Amino acid sequence: MKTIKYVVALFLVMAFSQAQAVDGLISVKSSYSAQETMNKFEGVVKSKGLNVFARINHAAGAEKAGMALRPTELLIFGNAQGGTPFMKCAQTVAIDLPLKALVWEDESGQVWLGYNDPTYLAKRHDVSECAVAEKLRGALAGFVKMTLTP
């Protein structure tokens, strides 16, 4: 009987842990400050010829509203050469484009660089076979590596 209780408890812990995960978000630790991380990532994106549509500083917005928020910045970027073929697989992918990268500092002071996994987006829009998603995934992983490598 004890074994069954332990198995049930383990199952509940695992189910709860998975429910807390952010589906489709790839998060990588950064050894730089949040601002340095975002500055470097933005520089990499621009060096690859992508357009930066917006850089949103959520912490600054919170401050203007009289609230505190740890460093949290969002970069919205992309280009038609990468996005259009993805949208041709499923036009609904457009709701998730342009691409986005988020840099934030967690409660322990660790800085993270995160982005939506394009292969997850392809699954979300029921076009898992769309080859563009894997290409975008590789490109984003490369941008992150260039950003975080000293």
GROMACS elastic network, one bead per residue, 0.5 to 0.9 nm:
[ bonds ]
;  ai    aj funct       b0    kb
    1     4     6  0.52680   500
    1     5     6  0.64891   500
    1     6     6  0.88398   500
    2     5     6  0.50984   500
    2     6     6  0.62507   500
    2     7     6  0.86446   500
    3     6     6  0.51123   500
    3     7     6  0.61502   500
    3     8     6  0.85974   500
    4     7     6  0.50484   500
    4     8     6  0.60998   500
    4     9     6  0.84762   500
    5     8     6  0.51357   500
    5     9     6  0.60351   500
    5    10     6  0.85006   500
    6    10     6  0.59812   500
    6    11     6  0.84436   500
    7    10     6  0.50607   500
    7    11     6  0.60639   500
    7    12     6  0.86211   500
    8    11     6  0.50202   500
    8    12     6  0.61961   500
    8    13     6  0.86434   500
    9    12     6  0.51509   500
    9    13     6  0.62225   500
    9    14     6  0.86254   500
   10    13     6  0.51267   500
   10    14     6  0.61423   500
   10    15     6  0.85318   500
   11    14     6  0.51355   500
   11    15     6  0.60305   500
   11    16     6  0.85059   500
   12    15     6  0.50527   500
   12    16     6  0.60107   500
   12    17     6  0.84521   500
   13    16     6  0.51623   500
   13    17     6  0.60652   500
   13    18     6  0.86426   500
   14    17     6  0.50412   500
   14    18     6  0.61943   500
   14    19     6  0.85835   500
   15    18     6  0.52523   500
   15    19     6  0.62210   500
   15    20     6  0.88072   500
   16    19     6  0.50507   500
   16    20     6  0.64123   500
   17    20     6  0.52337   500
   17    21     6  0.66844   500
   18    21     6  0.52188   500
   18    22     6  0.84817   500
   19    22     6  0.79681   500
   19    23     6  0.89505   500
   21    25     6  0.87283   500
   22    25     6  0.58079   500
   22    26     6  0.86848   500
   23    26     6  0.86779   500
   23   116     6  0.87708   500
   23   120     6  0.79856   500
   24   115     6  0.83077   500
   24   116     6  0.56393   500
   24   117     6  0.52848   500
   24   118     6  0.80866   500
   24   119     6  0.81864   500
   24   120     6  0.52206   500
   24   121     6  0.73359   500
   25   114     6  0.64169   500
   25   115     6  0.55880   500
   25   117     6  0.59055   500
   25   120     6  0.84570   500
   26   113     6  0.82121   500
   26   114     6  0.53268   500
   26   115     6  0.54454   500
   26   116     6  0.62033   500
   26   117     6  0.61616   500
   27   102     6  0.89570   500
   27   112     6  0.62484   500
   27   113     6  0.56214   500
   27   115     6  0.67480   500
   27   116     6  0.89545   500
   28   111     6  0.86219   500
   28   112     6  0.55362   500
   28   113     6  0.52639   500
   28   114     6  0.62171   500
   28   144     6  0.80919   500
   28   148     6  0.89397   500
   29   110     6  0.71980   500
   29   111     6  0.60366   500
   29   113     6  0.64081   500
   29   114     6  0.87613   500
   29   148     6  0.84928   500
   30    33     6  0.75853   500
   30    34     6  0.81494   500
   30    37     6  0.69995   500
   30   110     6  0.74648   500
   30   111     6  0.53257   500
   30   112     6  0.54427   500
   30   113     6  0.66564   500
   30   147     6  0.88828   500
   30   148     6  0.61707   500
   31    37     6  0.83403   500
   31   110     6  0.79610   500
   31   111     6  0.69963   500
   31   112     6  0.86930   500
   31   148     6  0.73787   500
   32    35     6  0.80139   500
   32    36     6  0.58365   500
   32    37     6  0.56558   500
   32   111     6  0.71190   500
   32   148     6  0.77686   500
   33    36     6  0.51510   500
   33    37     6  0.59933   500
   33    38     6  0.85874   500
   33   105     6  0.81909   500
   33   110     6  0.85947   500
   33   111     6  0.64334   500
   34    37     6  0.51071   500
   34    38     6  0.62203   500
   34    39     6  0.85460   500
   34    71     6  0.63218   500
   34    72     6  0.75187   500
   34    73     6  0.80153   500
   34   103     6  0.60973   500
   34   104     6  0.61080   500
   34   105     6  0.63979   500
   34   110     6  0.89459   500
   34   111     6  0.57907   500
   34   112     6  0.76396   500
   34   113     6  0.85044   500
   35    38     6  0.52211   500
   35    39     6  0.60013   500
   35    40     6  0.84896   500
   35    71     6  0.78383   500
   35    72     6  0.89534   500
   35    73     6  0.82103   500
   35   103     6  0.81916   500
   36    39     6  0.50523   500
   36    40     6  0.60121   500
   36    41     6  0.84601   500
   37    40     6  0.52330   500
   37    41     6  0.60834   500
   37    42     6  0.85432   500
   37   103     6  0.71509   500
   37   111     6  0.82005   500
   37   112     6  0.84757   500
   37   113     6  0.75038   500
   37   147     6  0.69550   500
   37   148     6  0.73791   500
   38    42     6  0.59464   500
   38    43     6  0.84080   500
   38    73     6  0.73717   500
   38    74     6  0.83834   500
   38    75     6  0.79203   500
   38   101     6  0.86718   500
   38   102     6  0.81768   500
   38   103     6  0.63093   500
   38   113     6  0.80948   500
   38   147     6  0.85595   500
   39    42     6  0.52031   500
   39    43     6  0.61594   500
   39    44     6  0.87334   500
   39   147     6  0.89364   500
   40    43     6  0.50410   500
   40    44     6  0.62715   500
   40    45     6  0.87176   500
   40   146     6  0.85210   500
   40   147     6  0.54660   500
   40   148     6  0.81004   500
   41    44     6  0.51166   500
   41    45     6  0.62341   500
   41    46     6  0.86603   500
   41    75     6  0.88559   500
   41   101     6  0.85929   500
   41   113     6  0.88989   500
   41   143     6  0.70352   500
   41   144     6  0.69844   500
   41   146     6  0.79980   500
   41   147     6  0.52298   500
   41   148     6  0.83400   500
   42    45     6  0.51149   500
   42    46     6  0.61848   500
   42    47     6  0.85290   500
   42    52     6  0.77101   500
   42    55     6  0.88855   500
   42    75     6  0.74857   500
   42    77     6  0.88275   500
   42   147     6  0.87496   500
   43    46     6  0.51940   500
   43    47     6  0.60402   500
   43    48     6  0.86928   500
   43   147     6  0.84408   500
   44    47     6  0.50147   500
   44    48     6  0.63412   500
   44    49     6  0.89509   500
   44   143     6  0.62899   500
   44   144     6  0.85716   500
   44   146     6  0.70909   500
   44   147     6  0.67232   500
   45    48     6  0.52875   500
   45    49     6  0.67995   500
   45    50     6  0.56705   500
   45    51     6  0.76918   500
   45    52     6  0.77142   500
   45    77     6  0.76897   500
   45    78     6  0.83349   500
   45   143     6  0.69762   500
   46    49     6  0.51856   500
   46    50     6  0.53203   500
   46    51     6  0.66024   500
   46    52     6  0.71512   500
   47    50     6  0.74659   500
   48   143     6  0.88294   500
   49    78     6  0.88437   500
   49    79     6  0.83242   500
   50    77     6  0.66094   500
   50    78     6  0.51886   500
   50    79     6  0.55987   500
   51    76     6  0.85866   500
   51    77     6  0.54472   500
   51    78     6  0.53554   500
   51    79     6  0.59796   500
   52    55     6  0.75827   500
   52    75     6  0.72910   500
   52    76     6  0.60571   500
   52    78     6  0.67664   500
   52    79     6  0.88768   500
   53    75     6  0.77897   500
   53    76     6  0.54821   500
   53    77     6  0.54433   500
   53    78     6  0.78654   500
   53    98     6  0.84116   500
   54    74     6  0.79811   500
   54    75     6  0.59038   500
   54    76     6  0.51914   500
   54    77     6  0.71894   500
   55    73     6  0.69880   500
   55    74     6  0.56828   500
   55    76     6  0.63754   500
   55    77     6  0.88416   500
   56    59     6  0.89244   500
   56    60     6  0.87023   500
   56    61     6  0.85418   500
   56    72     6  0.84836   500
   56    73     6  0.55221   500
   56    74     6  0.50619   500
   56    75     6  0.64352   500
   56    76     6  0.83035   500
   57    60     6  0.54382   500
   57    61     6  0.64993   500
   57    62     6  0.88571   500
   57    71     6  0.78863   500
   57    72     6  0.62380   500
   57    74     6  0.66073   500
   57    75     6  0.89021   500
   58    62     6  0.61355   500
   58    63     6  0.85875   500
   58    69     6  0.76437   500
   58    70     6  0.88730   500
   58    71     6  0.75199   500
   58    72     6  0.54532   500
   58    73     6  0.57431   500
   58    74     6  0.76289   500
   59    62     6  0.50346   500
   59    63     6  0.61922   500
   59    64     6  0.87420   500
   59    67     6  0.85992   500
   59    68     6  0.69886   500
   59    69     6  0.50109   500
   59    70     6  0.62042   500
   59    71     6  0.54498   500
   59    72     6  0.56175   500
   59    73     6  0.73782   500
   60    63     6  0.50060   500
   60    64     6  0.63330   500
   60    65     6  0.87380   500
   60    68     6  0.87424   500
   60    69     6  0.81933   500
   60    71     6  0.84013   500
   60    72     6  0.87226   500
   61    64     6  0.51681   500
   61    65     6  0.64436   500
   61    66     6  0.88362   500
   61    67     6  0.85848   500
   61    69     6  0.89296   500
   62    65     6  0.50319   500
   62    66     6  0.63605   500
   62    67     6  0.50081   500
   62    68     6  0.59384   500
   62    69     6  0.62183   500
   63    67     6  0.50837   500
   63    68     6  0.57685   500
   63    69     6  0.74676   500
   64    67     6  0.73585   500
   65    68     6  0.87264   500
   69    72     6  0.74493   500
   70   104     6  0.72592   500
   70   105     6  0.60039   500
   70   106     6  0.72887   500
   70   107     6  0.78980   500
   70   109     6  0.88232   500
   71   103     6  0.77563   500
   71   104     6  0.54477   500
   71   105     6  0.55343   500
   71   106     6  0.84875   500
   71   111     6  0.87420   500
   72   102     6  0.71780   500
   72   103     6  0.56895   500
   72   105     6  0.66802   500
   73   101     6  0.82880   500
   73   102     6  0.57395   500
   73   103     6  0.52837   500
   73   104     6  0.64517   500
   74   100     6  0.67683   500
   74   101     6  0.56919   500
   74   103     6  0.64808   500
   74   104     6  0.87335   500
   75    99     6  0.82582   500
   75   100     6  0.55008   500
   75   101     6  0.51744   500
   75   102     6  0.64312   500
   75   103     6  0.84559   500
   76    97     6  0.85857   500
   76    98     6  0.62476   500
   76    99     6  0.58047   500
   76   101     6  0.67160   500
   76   102     6  0.89762   500
   77    97     6  0.85623   500
   77    98     6  0.57070   500
   77    99     6  0.53694   500
   77   100     6  0.61806   500
   77   101     6  0.82294   500
   78    81     6  0.85460   500
   78    82     6  0.72361   500
   78    83     6  0.70979   500
   78    97     6  0.79762   500
   78    98     6  0.54442   500
   78    99     6  0.57482   500
   78   100     6  0.83676   500
   79    82     6  0.58468   500
   79    83     6  0.61393   500
   79    84     6  0.82472   500
   79    98     6  0.76419   500
   79    99     6  0.89799   500
   80    84     6  0.52405   500
   80    85     6  0.81498   500
   81    84     6  0.60250   500
   81    85     6  0.70836   500
   82    85     6  0.61363   500
   82    86     6  0.67873   500
   82   132     6  0.75559   500
   82   135     6  0.88792   500
   82   136     6  0.73211   500
   83    86     6  0.51961   500
   83    87     6  0.61885   500
   83    88     6  0.86423   500
   83    93     6  0.88184   500
   83    94     6  0.80253   500
   83    97     6  0.70459   500
   83    98     6  0.70977   500
   83    99     6  0.84265   500
   83   132     6  0.87156   500
   84    87     6  0.50073   500
   84    88     6  0.60854   500
   84    89     6  0.87913   500
   84    91     6  0.89002   500
   84    94     6  0.87447   500
   85    89     6  0.66112   500
   85   130     6  0.89134   500
   85   132     6  0.66960   500
   86    89     6  0.53381   500
   86    90     6  0.68812   500
   86    91     6  0.79531   500
   86    93     6  0.70176   500
   86    94     6  0.84001   500
   86   122     6  0.83421   500
   86   130     6  0.72091   500
   86   131     6  0.84233   500
   86   132     6  0.57557   500
   86   133     6  0.67600   500
   87    92     6  0.69374   500
   87    93     6  0.54722   500
   87    94     6  0.60158   500
   87    97     6  0.88019   500
   88    91     6  0.59201   500
   88    93     6  0.87293   500
   89    92     6  0.89571   500
   89    93     6  0.81724   500
   89   122     6  0.85486   500
   89   125     6  0.89837   500
   89   127     6  0.64489   500
   89   129     6  0.87716   500
   89   130     6  0.61024   500
   89   132     6  0.85400   500
   90    93     6  0.57464   500
   90    94     6  0.81532   500
   90   122     6  0.83360   500
   90   125     6  0.66685   500
   90   126     6  0.79352   500
   90   127     6  0.67539   500
   90   130     6  0.88545   500
   91    94     6  0.58127   500
   91    95     6  0.84287   500
   91   125     6  0.87643   500
   92    95     6  0.59266   500
   92    96     6  0.80494   500
   92   125     6  0.66446   500
   93    96     6  0.55174   500
   93    97     6  0.66703   500
   93   121     6  0.71795   500
   93   122     6  0.75309   500
   93   124     6  0.85551   500
   93   125     6  0.63578   500
   94    98     6  0.74594   500
   95    98     6  0.83223   500
   96    99     6  0.70434   500
   96   100     6  0.85642   500
   96   116     6  0.87694   500
   96   121     6  0.75950   500
   97   100     6  0.76942   500
   99   115     6  0.80249   500
   99   116     6  0.77094   500
   99   118     6  0.88703   500
  100   114     6  0.86069   500
  100   115     6  0.60902   500
  100   116     6  0.70759   500
  101   113     6  0.69725   500
  101   114     6  0.56736   500
  101   116     6  0.75554   500
  102   112     6  0.79301   500
  102   113     6  0.57520   500
  102   114     6  0.50810   500
  102   115     6  0.62166   500
  103   111     6  0.70235   500
  103   112     6  0.55298   500
  103   114     6  0.63365   500
  103   115     6  0.89375   500
  104   110     6  0.82659   500
  104   111     6  0.56138   500
  104   112     6  0.54423   500
  104   113     6  0.68531   500
  104   114     6  0.83934   500
  105   108     6  0.78292   500
  105   109     6  0.55672   500
  105   110     6  0.54335   500
  105   112     6  0.62897   500
  106   109     6  0.53435   500
  106   110     6  0.54291   500
  106   111     6  0.63919   500
  106   112     6  0.76625   500
  107   110     6  0.74169   500
  108   111     6  0.89400   500
  113   144     6  0.77253   500
  114   144     6  0.88877   500
  115   118     6  0.88676   500
  115   140     6  0.81289   500
  116   119     6  0.86978   500
  116   120     6  0.74942   500
  116   121     6  0.74254   500
  116   137     6  0.89318   500
  117   120     6  0.52239   500
  117   121     6  0.64703   500
  117   122     6  0.88187   500
  117   133     6  0.83899   500
  117   136     6  0.85778   500
  117   137     6  0.62428   500
  117   140     6  0.85663   500
  118   122     6  0.61448   500
  118   123     6  0.86539   500
  118   132     6  0.85191   500
  118   134     6  0.68865   500
  118   135     6  0.86699   500
  118   136     6  0.63314   500
  118   137     6  0.55198   500
  118   140     6  0.89385   500
  119   123     6  0.63292   500
  119   124     6  0.85698   500
  119   128     6  0.68507   500
  119   130     6  0.84743   500
  119   132     6  0.88141   500
  119   133     6  0.51051   500
  119   134     6  0.59958   500
  119   136     6  0.83755   500
  119   137     6  0.67901   500
  120   123     6  0.50918   500
  120   124     6  0.61009   500
  120   125     6  0.86829   500
  120   128     6  0.81232   500
  120   133     6  0.84577   500
  121   125     6  0.62332   500
  121   126     6  0.85082   500
  121   127     6  0.85534   500
  121   128     6  0.84191   500
  121   133     6  0.78459   500
  122   125     6  0.52234   500
  122   126     6  0.60920   500
  122   129     6  0.77815   500
  122   130     6  0.68100   500
  122   133     6  0.63528   500
  123   127     6  0.57209   500
  123   129     6  0.85223   500
  124   127     6  0.77098   500
  124   128     6  0.82065   500
  125   128     6  0.78871   500
  126   129     6  0.85531   500
  127   130     6  0.55268   500
  128   131     6  0.81794   500
  128   133     6  0.80967   500
  129   132     6  0.88319   500
  129   133     6  0.84650   500
  130   133     6  0.59197   500
  130   134     6  0.77503   500
  131   134     6  0.55985   500
  131   135     6  0.66541   500
  131   136     6  0.89206   500
  132   135     6  0.50439   500
  132   136     6  0.61269   500
  132   137     6  0.84976   500
  133   136     6  0.51431   500
  133   137     6  0.60777   500
  133   138     6  0.86870   500
  134   138     6  0.62655   500
  134   139     6  0.86580   500
  135   138     6  0.51963   500
  135   139     6  0.62587   500
  135   140     6  0.87150   500
  136   140     6  0.60950   500
  136   141     6  0.85035   500
  137   140     6  0.52713   500
  137   141     6  0.61877   500
  137   142     6  0.86022   500
  138   141     6  0.51225   500
  138   142     6  0.61595   500
  138   143     6  0.86940   500
  139   142     6  0.50308   500
  139   143     6  0.62433   500
  139   144     6  0.87237   500
  140   144     6  0.62253   500
  140   145     6  0.85678   500
  141   144     6  0.51517   500
  141   145     6  0.61725   500
  141   146     6  0.86688   500
  142   145     6  0.50289   500
  142   146     6  0.61582   500
  142   147     6  0.85273   500
  143   146     6  0.51540   500
  143   147     6  0.61387   500
  143   148     6  0.87241   500
  144   148     6  0.61221   500
  144   149     6  0.84147   500
  145   148     6  0.53272   500
  145   149     6  0.58431   500
  146   149     6  0.55283   500
  146   150     6  0.84080   500
  147   150     6  0.80226   500
